[in-house]
Amino acid sequence: MNHRKKSGPSRALAAVAGLSLVAGVLPVAASAVDGPVFSGPISATTANFEDGQYIVVLNTQPLATHPATAGSTTQKVDTTSATAQAYTETLLAQQDAVLDGVSAEPTYRYTVAVNGFSAQLTAAEAAALAARGDVRSVTPSTLRQLDNGIEVRPGLPSPDTDVSPDLLGLRGAGGVWEQLGGPMAAGEGLVVGVIDSGIDYSSESFAAEGMPTPPSTFTGECEDGEGASAGDFPAEACSDKLVGARYFVEGAEANGFTPLPTESVSPLDTDGHGTHVAGTAAGREVPLEDTGGNQFDIAGMVPGAHLSAYKVCFDFVQGSGCVDEDSIAAIDAAIADGVDVLNFSVSGDPETYEDPVDLAFKNAAAAGIFVAASAGNSAEDGVPVAHTGPWQTTVGAASHREEDGPVPSIGSFSGRGPVAVADAEQTIVKPDIGAPGIEVLAPVVGGYGYITGTSMSSPHIAGLGALLMAENPEWSPMAVKSAIQTSAGDYADDVSNDPFVGGSGFVAPRDFLAPGLVFDSAEADWDAFLADPSTGYDLNAAYLSVPALGAEATTVTRTVTNPGSAEATFDATVTGPETLEVVVEPASVTVPAGGSAEVTISVANTGADTTAWQQGEIVWTSGETAVAIPVVARGEVADEEPEPDPMVERVSGKDRYGTAADIADLYAGADTVYIASGTGFADAMSGSPAASRGVLPQTMNTPDGDPAPVLLVRNDNLPGATINALNAIEPSNIVILGGTGAVSADVEGQLEAWGDVERVAGDNRYETAANLAMLFGDVDTVYVASGADEAFADALTGSARAGSENAPVLLTRPDGVPGSTMMALEELAPERIVVLGGTQAINDATFDALGADERLSGLDRYRTAVAVSQIHETDVPVVYIASGLNFPDALAGSALAGHEEVPVLLTRQGDLPGPTLAELERLSPERVVILGGTTAVSQDVEDMLNEYYPGWVG
């Protein structure tokens, strides 16, 4: 077997610091793999091939994804059962059928990560195999050649990655490790596989002390060396920390590469790169001291995780590198061994989504394995970002420094997008994320040293992925990836904040523990993407890339999942250039705990250069949680469309309490809140005029006369919607309307948590209304409505008018004036008394006893509302529409209407009365707002209003 060495765009760029640590830090030779690439599937003609070593992938599913043997988030791939053995024989028989057409023996047979083989083929044989219907791809085996390291840019912050755990918020009081139970709990029970140049098992970073035994699901082993390397990796090299070690060299040897005499044909690392990567991902905490007495405390991201090394990268007589077919063999073995995470700091083919190594990683991810890969180190040479498949997390290299408020910046060498595929297929955003990758201090062969490159940033993410998986064993690899992406922080400069440079941002572990929402996807989604990459923007990913906008907006759907333990509501905001129109619907989405919801996102170019990428961002927020995804797009300028007809609005909650809370949101600001019973409507009706003017007991109007929203409560408890509204408003003053029969003393006590609570009450609704009226002081006009339950509609619409005139509403019996009402009238001594409603609501004798001056009434409640509305001139800014029968939804609305000095009109639930429609025609409102849900005012009424509304506006 064999492994491959470091690789360029995704392998290490090593700029070794000239620091020699007492603990044995050795300078690490610059090492980065960058080599020839082959772009995608090729046509089956001999001219497209030459004699050489090839990787042949068949169409049939391997063990990793076959339904009877597939792995998942909670179950490893089945490779040993009778079913698995039988299916393996089936795959081998399929391979035999394909191999019958060629003369060579296969170098490798793959059955777990992919179904295929590698072999030496003539050009004619390769073309013949590529033409077969059962063959998916025939790809030349490539050595990702080692490259010299690059120097760190002058002036770029380049401290040591002994500070990574501190910089990323892992270590110390309140850090992520402490939250999870300590450093050794980070990644506990998981196995991180590292496909690289092997591992130096003697490093203290891989000590076994205090480590638990590996999980029973891990079945890997430690292999010794071969030939002159026999004994290089003895059995005791493996432990409870380093639980597996294998090597893969047969592919390299079949390609004609001969390991140097100084190389070890075993899992032993002679280069240092693989050791460095493994230590960065999951090395233990190790204290170090340099010759100057400076203290260092290095650690990997998940000190408590196990490690398994897969050596595929070697130093050869002909050069250094890692051969693709060896890398696939390593992935095959790692899946079968039962790893949970894989890191691949080796370059890949940037010009295709179907590089066979990446396809092997696709099936690993489908089997529940989180895959991190490096973005590449050759951006300055024009080499695009590698590892383009959406199923893996591709990582860019950022600077980092040891001080408060670190400001990371992506290195100029770090692989960048957009991906180098056909323009219309650039629907995947790469890299995915940025992590520390410049002068990273970690173990190397015989000590510790610094290396720079995306090879170093990738294992940061591999380790952090293991941390998240250990904490959330039910999460899929894509949920883990999404959490890492959507919680990321900003970089220090605009270039790094370009999604094609820094991905979604710089990794932020303290925020990804509770991501709020995740975007998940699985094998079927990736297969649909590969079938037509030009529609890849439909993939449920934590970004959106539309490379070919049309004359109409491109609309996609995203499914958001709430992994938290409580329902949460997220509000979407969009930022970006004016010429990039991004619309999210619904703008506010509520997702139950453990549940999902769909949102649509439409994107259009409204005037930018059609060839230029535009960049924006969508952020969903819920409290302190922010879920951010980048949006990139280019293409045609959208056709100008006529302005859509204006539509009526509706304010409603899931019940009367929610509706009142939603109406409260319409106030520009409030220092006082009125509280009324959601079942005893009379108190709220007479309180509406006082709420319109923010009248307070004893002090008269609130400072500056601010209005007070009316919220509703149950007699004995506070509904959740009301609690949320109080939390949002944060009132200083709370006025309860009515006695304890309406709003209990217990509720009054609960309300004291938000502000000073006062109660305006009487022995009955008439006395309560009278006491409220007395708060107004000197008034010119008093309105009087019936206190009978069936006459509430008159008080509802009249309260809006009274509130606009700073006038109180008193209540009376239909056939007699209560003493409290008469006393209030005598005290207020208004110049004008207006009765609301017809003689059935308040008879003529009562009208006379009140000393009333006029009556506002119609033949029914709908016409009475129209009569009340007649005071308003045409072209009013807004008219509120409420049910004439189902009052609770409209309770809080009359106070708002009074404050805004606009009318409230009434409708039946299922149809719009003619008088109401005629008054709307006269008023010609700029806005029409329905109060309450469809049980109060039906969709049919809303549709009728929408039909007429355009004629009223303007």
QUIDA-V120550 format. One record per pair of residues at least 24 apart in sequence whose ideal C-beta (glycine too) atoms are under 7 Angstrom apart, sorted by the first residue. I is the first residue (numbers start at 1). GAP is how many residues later the second one is. Records with the same first field share a line. If there is no record, write none. Layout:
I->GAP ; GAP
This chain:
1->245 ; 246 ; 247 ; 248 ; 249 ; 328
2->245 ; 246 ; 247 ; 248 ; 249 ; 250 ; 251 ; 310 ; 312 ; 324
3->194 ; 195 ; 244 ; 245 ; 246 ; 307 ; 308 ; 309 ; 310 ; 311 ; 319 ; 323 ; 327
4->248 ; 308 ; 309 ; 310 ; 317 ; 318 ; 319 ; 322 ; 323 ; 342
5->28 ; 141 ; 192 ; 266 ; 308 ; 309 ; 310 ; 315 ; 316 ; 317
6->25 ; 26 ; 27 ; 140 ; 191 ; 265 ; 267 ; 307 ; 340 ; 449
7->26 ; 27 ; 137 ; 314 ; 315 ; 339 ; 340
8->24 ; 25 ; 26 ; 27 ; 136 ; 137 ; 139 ; 339 ; 368 ; 369 ; 370
9->25 ; 338 ; 341 ; 367 ; 368 ; 369 ; 374 ; 377 ; 406
10->335 ; 336 ; 337 ; 338 ; 363 ; 364 ; 365 ; 366 ; 376 ; 377 ; 444 ; 445
11->133 ; 334 ; 335 ; 336 ; 363 ; 366 ; 442 ; 444
12->261 ; 333 ; 439 ; 441 ; 443 ; 444
13->136 ; 137 ; 364 ; 400 ; 439 ; 440
14->135 ; 437 ; 438 ; 439
15->134 ; 135 ; 136 ; 137 ; 424 ; 437
16->433 ; 434 ; 435
17->422 ; 433
19->271
20->271
21->267 ; 268 ; 269 ; 275 ; 426 ; 427
22->267 ; 268 ; 269
23->265 ; 266 ; 424 ; 425
24->422 ; 423 ; 424
25->422 ; 423 ; 424
26->418 ; 419 ; 420 ; 421 ; 423
27->422
28->244 ; 248 ; 416 ; 421 ; 422 ; 423
30->118 ; 119
31->115 ; 118 ; 240 ; 242
32->114 ; 115 ; 117 ; 345 ; 421
33->111 ; 112 ; 113 ; 114 ; 288 ; 289 ; 313 ; 314
34->110 ; 111 ; 113 ; 313 ; 343 ; 344 ; 349
35->107 ; 108 ; 109 ; 110 ; 286 ; 312
36->106
37->105 ; 312 ; 313 ; 314
38->101 ; 102 ; 104 ; 311
39->310 ; 312 ; 313
40->311 ; 312 ; 314
41->96 ; 313
42->88 ; 96
44->83 ; 86 ; 87
45->82
46->77 ; 78 ; 81
48->79
49->74 ; 77 ; 78
50->73
51->71 ; 72
52->88
53->65 ; 67 ; 88 ; 201 ; 202 ; 272
54->64 ; 65 ; 67 ; 72 ; 84 ; 85 ; 86 ; 87
55->61 ; 63 ; 84 ; 86 ; 269 ; 270 ; 273 ; 301
56->42 ; 60 ; 61 ; 63 ; 73 ; 79 ; 82
57->57 ; 59 ; 79 ; 80 ; 299 ; 302
58->36 ; 37 ; 40 ; 57 ; 58 ; 76 ; 77 ; 78
59->75 ; 77
60->31 ; 34 ; 55
61->54
62->29 ; 49 ; 50 ; 51 ; 52 ; 53 ; 301
63->24 ; 25 ; 48 ; 49
64->48 ; 49 ; 271 ; 299 ; 300 ; 302 ; 303
65->298 ; 301 ; 302 ; 458
70->297
71->296 ; 297
72->295 ; 296
73->295 ; 401 ; 402 ; 403
74->399 ; 400
76->141 ; 262
77->35 ; 258 ; 259 ; 290
79->33 ; 257
91->24
94->40
98->31 ; 34 ; 36 ; 37
101->24 ; 27 ; 28
107->143 ; 144 ; 147 ; 218
108->142 ; 143 ; 217 ; 221
110->218 ; 219 ; 222
112->220 ; 223 ; 224
113->215 ; 218 ; 219 ; 222 ; 247 ; 250 ; 251
114->214 ; 242 ; 245 ; 246 ; 249
118->133 ; 207
120->134
137->217 ; 219
139->217
141->110 ; 114 ; 182 ; 183 ; 184
142->182
143->112 ; 114 ; 178 ; 180
144->177 ; 178 ; 202 ; 203
145->174 ; 176
146->173 ; 174 ; 175
149->303
150->227 ; 263
152->286 ; 287 ; 300
153->259
156->243 ; 282
157->242 ; 244
158->241 ; 280 ; 281
159->241 ; 242 ; 243 ; 280
160->136 ; 279 ; 281 ; 290
161->119 ; 275 ; 279 ; 280 ; 281
162->134 ; 135 ; 136 ; 279
163->237 ; 239
164->236 ; 272 ; 296
165->134
167->233 ; 239 ; 269
168->339 ; 341
169->340 ; 341
170->131 ; 339
176->333 ; 334 ; 337
180->291
183->102 ; 116 ; 120 ; 121
184->26 ; 119 ; 120
185->119
186->116 ; 117 ; 118 ; 281
187->95 ; 115 ; 117 ; 118 ; 276 ; 279 ; 280 ; 283
188->116 ; 282
189->26 ; 281
190->115 ; 116 ; 150 ; 151 ; 276 ; 279 ; 280
191->24 ; 27 ; 52 ; 114 ; 115 ; 117 ; 147 ; 148 ; 149
192->89 ; 90 ; 110 ; 113 ; 115 ; 147 ; 149 ; 151 ; 270 ; 271 ; 274
193->115 ; 117 ; 141 ; 146 ; 148 ; 149
194->80 ; 83 ; 84 ; 87 ; 113 ; 115 ; 116 ; 149
195->115 ; 117 ; 132 ; 135 ; 136 ; 147 ; 148 ; 149 ; 151
196->77 ; 78 ; 81 ; 115 ; 117 ; 149
197->72 ; 74 ; 76 ; 77 ; 114 ; 116
198->49 ; 69 ; 70 ; 71 ; 76 ; 111 ; 113
199->43 ; 46 ; 68 ; 70 ; 75 ; 76 ; 79 ; 110
200->69 ; 75 ; 243 ; 245 ; 246
201->36 ; 41
203->72 ; 76 ; 240
204->82
205->74 ; 78 ; 79 ; 81 ; 238
206->35 ; 36 ; 77 ; 101
207->34 ; 77
208->31 ; 32 ; 33
211->29 ; 30
212->28
213->27
214->26 ; 29 ; 92
217->121
218->25 ; 119 ; 120
219->118 ; 119
220->24 ; 88 ; 117 ; 118
222->45
223->24 ; 44
224->42
225->39 ; 40 ; 41 ; 43
226->39
227->38
229->35 ; 36 ; 37
232->32 ; 34 ; 36
233->33 ; 34 ; 35
241->65 ; 66
242->65
243->63 ; 64 ; 65
244->64 ; 93
245->63 ; 64
246->64 ; 87
247->64
248->62 ; 63 ; 64 ; 78 ; 81 ; 82
249->65 ; 77
251->72 ; 74 ; 75 ; 78
252->62 ; 64 ; 71 ; 74
255->68
257->59 ; 61
258->58 ; 59 ; 60
259->55 ; 56 ; 57
260->55 ; 56 ; 57
263->51 ; 52
267->42 ; 44
269->176
270->45 ; 175
271->44
272->172 ; 173 ; 177
273->182
274->35 ; 37 ; 39
275->168 ; 169 ; 170
276->166 ; 167 ; 168 ; 175
277->66 ; 68 ; 178 ; 182
278->29 ; 31
279->163 ; 164
280->160 ; 162 ; 176 ; 179 ; 180
281->62 ; 178 ; 181 ; 182
282->25 ; 181 ; 184
283->159 ; 160
288->160
296->145
298->143 ; 144 ; 150
300->163
301->159 ; 162 ; 163 ; 166
302->161 ; 164 ; 165
305->161
308->26 ; 29 ; 31
310->24
313->33
322->24
324->32 ; 33
327->30
328->28 ; 29 ; 32
331->29 ; 30 ; 33
335->29 ; 32 ; 34
339->30
340->29 ; 126 ; 129
341->28 ; 29 ; 121 ; 124 ; 125 ; 128
342->27 ; 29
343->29 ; 115 ; 116 ; 119
344->27 ; 29
345->29 ; 110 ; 113 ; 114
347->29 ; 39
348->38 ; 39
350->33 ; 34 ; 35 ; 36 ; 38 ; 69 ; 70
351->69 ; 70
352->69
353->35 ; 36 ; 68 ; 177 ; 180
354->176
358->29 ; 31 ; 34
361->28 ; 30 ; 31
362->27 ; 29 ; 164
365->26 ; 27 ; 112
366->156 ; 157
368->109
369->108
370->95 ; 99 ; 107 ; 110
371->106
372->86 ; 89 ; 90 ; 93
373->85
374->80 ; 81 ; 83 ; 84
375->39 ; 40 ; 55 ; 56 ; 79
376->39 ; 78
377->36 ; 38 ; 76 ; 77
378->35
379->33 ; 34 ; 35 ; 36 ; 37
380->32 ; 33
383->32
384->31 ; 32 ; 33 ; 35 ; 36
385->30 ; 31 ; 32 ; 34 ; 45 ; 46
386->29
388->31 ; 40 ; 42
390->38 ; 136 ; 139 ; 149 ; 151
391->135
393->39 ; 40 ; 68 ; 72 ; 88 ; 91
394->36 ; 37 ; 38
395->36 ; 37 ; 38 ; 39 ; 40 ; 59 ; 62 ; 63 ; 66
396->35 ; 38 ; 58 ; 61 ; 106 ; 107
397->40 ; 41 ; 56 ; 57 ; 59 ; 60
398->36 ; 37 ; 38 ; 39 ; 59 ; 108
399->39
400->36
407->85
408->26 ; 83 ; 84 ; 98
409->82 ; 83 ; 84 ; 87
410->24 ; 81 ; 86 ; 91 ; 92
411->26 ; 27
414->40
415->39
416->84 ; 85
417->83
418->82
421->112
423->124
424->110 ; 123 ; 124
425->108 ; 109
426->119 ; 121
427->106 ; 107 ; 109 ; 110 ; 118 ; 120
428->108 ; 117
429->70 ; 74 ; 114 ; 116 ; 201 ; 203
431->72
432->49 ; 53 ; 71 ; 72
433->28 ; 51 ; 52 ; 55 ; 70 ; 71 ; 74
434->68 ; 69 ; 71 ; 72 ; 73
435->25 ; 26 ; 72
436->24
460->47
461->46
464->43 ; 45
468->44
471->42
472->91
475->88
476->44 ; 46
478->42 ; 43
479->39 ; 41 ; 84
482->33 ; 36 ; 37 ; 38 ; 60
483->29 ; 32 ; 35
484->28
485->57
486->29 ; 56 ; 141 ; 142 ; 143
487->24 ; 25 ; 28
498->117
499->44 ; 116 ; 131 ; 133
504->38 ; 39 ; 126
514->50 ; 111
515->48 ; 112
516->52 ; 54 ; 106 ; 109 ; 111
517->43 ; 44 ; 45 ; 53 ; 74 ; 103 ; 110
518->43 ; 45
519->39 ; 41
520->41
542->87
543->86 ; 87
544->57 ; 59 ; 85 ; 87
545->87
546->57 ; 87 ; 89
547->87
548->87
549->54 ; 55 ; 56 ; 84 ; 85 ; 86 ; 87
550->85 ; 86
551->85 ; 87 ; 88
552->86 ; 87
553->49 ; 50 ; 51 ; 85
554->48 ; 49
555->45 ; 47
556->44 ; 45
557->41 ; 43
558->41 ; 43
559->37 ; 39
560->29 ; 31 ; 36 ; 37 ; 39
561->35
562->29 ; 30 ; 31 ; 32 ; 33
564->29
565->28
566->27
567->24 ; 25 ; 26
568->54
569->53
570->50 ; 51 ; 52 ; 57
571->49 ; 50
572->46 ; 48
573->46
574->42 ; 44
575->41 ; 42
576->38 ; 39 ; 40 ; 41 ; 55
577->31 ; 37
579->26 ; 27 ; 28 ; 29 ; 35
580->25 ; 34 ; 36 ; 53
581->25
582->34 ; 36 ; 49
584->34
603->28 ; 30
604->34
605->28 ; 30 ; 31 ; 32 ; 33
606->31 ; 32
607->30
610->24 ; 25 ; 26 ; 27
645->305
646->303 ; 304 ; 307
647->299
648->280 ; 282 ; 294 ; 297 ; 298 ; 301
649->278 ; 280 ; 281
650->280 ; 292
651->278 ; 280
652->237 ; 280 ; 281
653->68
656->56 ; 232 ; 233
657->55 ; 62 ; 64 ; 65
658->63
659->230 ; 272 ; 273
660->50 ; 51 ; 52 ; 231 ; 232
661->50 ; 60 ; 61 ; 63 ; 64
663->46 ; 229 ; 230 ; 233
664->45 ; 47 ; 61 ; 65 ; 228
666->230
667->40 ; 42
669->37
670->36 ; 37 ; 38 ; 39 ; 59 ; 61
671->31 ; 35 ; 60 ; 61 ; 62
672->24 ; 30 ; 34 ; 36 ; 59 ; 61 ; 63
673->35 ; 36 ; 38 ; 53 ; 56 ; 58 ; 61
674->34 ; 36 ; 61 ; 63
675->36 ; 38 ; 59 ; 60 ; 61 ; 62 ; 68 ; 76
676->34 ; 36 ; 61 ; 62 ; 215
677->35 ; 36 ; 38 ; 61 ; 65 ; 66
678->34 ; 35 ; 36 ; 210
680->58 ; 62
681->111 ; 206 ; 207 ; 210
682->83 ; 105 ; 129
683->54 ; 55 ; 59 ; 82 ; 85
684->26 ; 53 ; 207
685->107 ; 110 ; 111 ; 114
686->82 ; 83 ; 86 ; 109 ; 123 ; 125
687->50 ; 85
688->111 ; 115 ; 206 ; 207 ; 210
689->110 ; 113 ; 114 ; 118 ; 119 ; 120 ; 209
690->82 ; 85
691->204
692->111 ; 203 ; 206 ; 207
693->110 ; 113
695->80 ; 81
696->37 ; 39
697->38 ; 61 ; 63 ; 78
700->75 ; 77
707->192
708->27
709->183 ; 186
710->181 ; 182 ; 185
712->179
713->30 ; 34
715->27 ; 28 ; 29
716->28 ; 30 ; 31
717->30
718->29 ; 32
726->28
731->24
732->24
735->25
737->31
738->30
762->58
765->46
766->45 ; 52 ; 54 ; 55
767->53
769->40 ; 41 ; 42
770->40 ; 50 ; 51 ; 53 ; 54
772->36
773->35 ; 37 ; 51 ; 55
774->50 ; 53
776->32
779->28 ; 29 ; 49 ; 51
780->50 ; 51 ; 52
781->24 ; 26 ; 49 ; 51 ; 53
782->25 ; 26 ; 28 ; 43 ; 46 ; 48 ; 51
783->24 ; 26 ; 51 ; 53
784->26 ; 28 ; 49 ; 51 ; 52 ; 66 ; 68
785->24 ; 26 ; 51 ; 52
786->26 ; 28 ; 51 ; 55 ; 56
787->24 ; 25 ; 26
788->26
791->46 ; 50
792->95
793->68 ; 91 ; 113
794->42 ; 43 ; 47 ; 67 ; 70
795->41
796->86 ; 91 ; 94 ; 98 ; 108
797->67 ; 68 ; 71 ; 107 ; 109
798->38 ; 70
799->95 ; 99
800->94 ; 97 ; 98 ; 103 ; 104
801->67 ; 70
802->96
803->92 ; 95 ; 96
804->94 ; 97
812->30 ; 34 ; 38
814->27 ; 28 ; 29 ; 32
815->28 ; 31
816->30
817->29 ; 32 ; 33
825->25
836->32
837->27
838->26
861->45
862->44 ; 51 ; 53 ; 54
863->52
865->39 ; 40 ; 41
866->39 ; 49 ; 50 ; 53
868->35
869->34 ; 36 ; 50
872->31 ; 51
874->48 ; 49 ; 50
875->49
876->26 ; 27 ; 47 ; 49
877->25 ; 49 ; 50
878->24 ; 47 ; 48 ; 49 ; 51
879->24 ; 26 ; 41 ; 44 ; 46 ; 49
880->24 ; 49 ; 51
881->24 ; 26 ; 47 ; 48 ; 49 ; 50 ; 56
882->24 ; 49 ; 50
883->24 ; 26 ; 49 ; 53 ; 54
884->24
885->24
886->46 ; 49 ; 50
889->42 ; 43 ; 44 ; 47
890->41 ; 42
893->38
907->30 ; 34
909->27 ; 28 ; 29
910->28 ; 30
911->29 ; 30
912->29 ; 32 ; 33
917->31
920->32
924->28
925->27
926->27
